[in-house]
Amino acid sequence: MPHLTIDTFFNGNVRVAQNKTGYRFSIDSVLLAYHCVPRQGDKVLDLGTGCGIIPIILVFRHPYITVYGAEVQSELATLAVTNVKENHMEDCITVLYSDMKLLRPKMTDGPVDLVVCNPPYRKPGSGKINPDQQRAVARHELKVNLSELIQTASRMLRTAGKFITIYTAERTTDILVQMRMDDIEPKFMRMIHSRQNTDAKLILIEGIKGARPGLKITPPLIVYDDHSDYTGEVKQMFKP
């Protein structure tokens, strides 16, 4: 295992180990987890869980849920297991070392209520591929493309189950079209801007499997204020 760093969240109540030089989660994961509000007893699937950060945040905030985290890279899957144990969440979180394209409902004891994913944003031919394999897989569609991702989410969800993701704004049309093609109707969208008066870089999208059309677009999320500090809303996301 490479050299690790330890990050703490929620006033030290959560500890997460990450590879110092490999893939490290970004604020995207925190923004996404904050917008996921599972109900008590829900079964959740995180596609591409990395070090397990999203399942850990979700269980900390919503302790009466069950979460499966699927990860195709063995080193990251092992790290996710370590983080789950470190935070004493083994009873709530199961890490699946698996290619998400191979996932079937029987692997999660039946269809799930919520699928969450912070997927790679870029197509293989767009931009420079990071020489670090973990980072490359996290940023470019090397192991899974958008179509395969949405098909997996639809396959794993129960009817009326939710799919929530964060994605690059420039591919908004791609993901909305793909969701509808695979019977996940887009129902909620929120643009994410680094600062006021800048273009949106990311979007938060929620869809419901088998739902009727009807999309709600809420006010945007601004990450940084004029002093380059997190805005009040984003600061709230780091509080217990």
Summary of the structure (lengths in Angstrom):
residues: 240
radius of gyration: 16.9
end to end distance: 30.1
largest distance: 49.4
contacts: 785
relative contact order: 0.14
helix: 31%
strand: 31%
